[in-house]
Amino acid sequence: MKGRLVAFVGVFCIASLMGSGVYAKGKPDKPGKPNGPKIESIVFKGDLKGSAIVEGCCPNAGPFPEYTMTLSGAFGKLSGEHDGQLFMNFMGTGRNQRYDVQFWTSKFFIEIVGGHIDNDKKNKVLTVWFTNENCKVWIDEVESEISVNFELTRTRQ
């Protein structure tokens, strides 16, 4: 008799736990956390120039927002205004942390890795200064390098 009672109580407990899981809801979102894409102002000054409000920039898997960039005379035949896509993100951690900026159109691709980073998390402002940094430029699958100077400011809205 005791064995049947223990078995009944055990089955009852397991059934009630399984049943309660069916009606359980997922973990609620943290209050005050935005659900939509992040909106921010992205401004370049120097050899790369541009200013725009963008949405959803720049997780590794995209989206890569449309951006209008003006390249200085340091870019030779590419100097001038171009409509293209933009990607930016941190690379590395701690002392080795650098910043990666990529911009491309259907005709060329540029990438600059480096910079001096000031990330003011309290005010949601990231500023990166690139001084005499190597900029890799690919045109028709041919790579070249130039030295560039510019300032990047990202401000979350």
C-alpha positions in Angstrom: 0.0 0.0 0.0 2.8 2.4 0.9 4.5 1.7 -2.4 1.3 2.6 -4.4 0.9 5.8 -2.4 4.5 6.9 -3.0 4.1 6.0 -6.7 0.8 8.0 -7.0 2.3 11.0 -5.2 5.4 10.9 -7.5 3.3 10.6 -10.7 1.0 13.4 -9.4 4.0 15.7 -8.7 5.6 15.1 -12.1 2.2 15.6 -13.9 1.6 18.9 -12.1 5.1 20.2 -13.0 4.6 19.3 -16.6 1.1 20.8 -16.6 2.4 24.1 -15.1 5.0 24.3 -17.8 2.4 24.3 -20.5 0.8 27.5 -19.2 4.0 29.3 -18.2 4.8 32.4 -20.1 8.3 33.5 -21.2 10.5 35.8 -19.3 9.2 39.4 -19.6 11.3 42.1 -21.3 13.1 44.5 -19.1 11.2 47.7 -18.6 12.4 50.7 -20.5 14.3 48.6 -23.1 13.4 49.6 -26.7 12.0 46.9 -28.9 12.7 48.6 -32.3 15.9 49.2 -34.2 18.4 51.7 -32.8 18.5 55.1 -34.3 21.7 57.1 -34.2 23.5 60.0 -35.8 26.7 59.1 -37.6 29.1 61.9 -38.5 32.5 61.8 -40.3 34.9 64.7 -40.4 38.2 64.8 -42.3 39.3 62.6 -45.2 35.9 60.9 -44.9 33.0 63.2 -44.6 29.3 62.5 -44.0 26.4 63.1 -41.7 23.2 61.1 -41.4 20.6 59.7 -39.1 20.6 55.9 -39.6 18.5 53.1 -38.3 19.9 49.7 -37.2 23.6 50.2 -37.8 25.7 48.0 -37.5 25.4 44.5 -36.2 27.8 41.9 -37.9 25.0 40.3 -39.8 23.6 43.6 -41.0 21.6 45.6 -41.9 24.2 47.8 -43.5 22.6 51.2 -43.8 22.7 53.4 -46.9 25.1 56.3 -46.4 26.4 59.1 -48.5 30.2 59.6 -48.0 32.4 62.3 -49.4 36.0 61.1 -49.8 38.9 63.7 -49.8 41.6 64.2 -52.4 43.7 61.6 -50.6 41.5 59.0 -52.4 42.6 60.2 -55.8 40.1 59.2 -58.5 37.6 58.2 -55.8 37.5 61.6 -54.3 34.0 63.1 -54.2 30.6 62.1 -53.0 29.4 58.5 -53.1 26.2 56.7 -52.1 27.0 53.3 -50.6 26.7 51.0 -47.6 28.3 51.4 -44.2 29.6 49.0 -41.5 31.3 49.9 -38.3 32.2 47.9 -35.1 34.7 47.3 -32.4 37.5 44.8 -33.0 39.4 43.1 -30.2 39.1 43.7 -26.4 40.9 45.7 -23.7 44.1 47.3 -24.7 44.0 45.7 -28.1 40.6 47.1 -29.0 40.4 48.9 -32.3 37.6 50.2 -34.5 36.7 48.9 -37.9 35.0 51.2 -40.5 33.9 49.9 -43.9 32.2 51.7 -46.8 31.4 50.3 -50.2 29.6 50.9 -53.4 29.2 48.8 -56.5 32.6 50.2 -57.8 34.9 50.1 -54.7 35.4 49.0 -51.1 37.4 50.8 -48.3 38.3 49.6 -44.9 40.1 51.4 -42.0 41.0 49.5 -38.8 42.5 51.4 -35.8 41.8 54.7 -34.2 41.8 56.1 -30.7 38.4 55.2 -29.1 36.4 57.3 -26.5 33.2 55.5 -25.7 31.0 57.6 -23.4 28.4 55.0 -22.5 26.6 57.4 -20.1 25.8 60.0 -22.8 25.6 57.3 -25.6 28.4 59.0 -27.6 31.2 57.1 -29.3 34.1 59.2 -30.8 37.0 57.6 -32.7 39.9 59.5 -34.0 41.9 58.0 -36.9 45.3 59.7 -37.3 47.5 58.6 -40.2 45.7 55.2 -40.3 46.1 52.8 -43.2 43.0 52.6 -45.4 42.8 49.6 -47.7 41.0 50.4 -51.0 39.8 47.7 -53.4 38.8 48.7 -56.9 38.1 46.0 -59.4 39.7 43.4 -57.0 43.0 45.4 -56.9 44.1 46.4 -53.4 46.0 49.5 -52.5 46.6 51.5 -49.3 46.5 55.2 -48.5 47.0 57.1 -45.2 43.8 58.9 -43.9 42.9 61.2 -41.0 39.3 61.6 -39.8 37.0 61.7 -36.8 33.9 59.5 -36.4 31.1 60.3 -34.0 28.2 58.0 -33.3 25.4 59.4 -31.1 22.4 57.2 -30.1 19.1 58.9 -30.1 
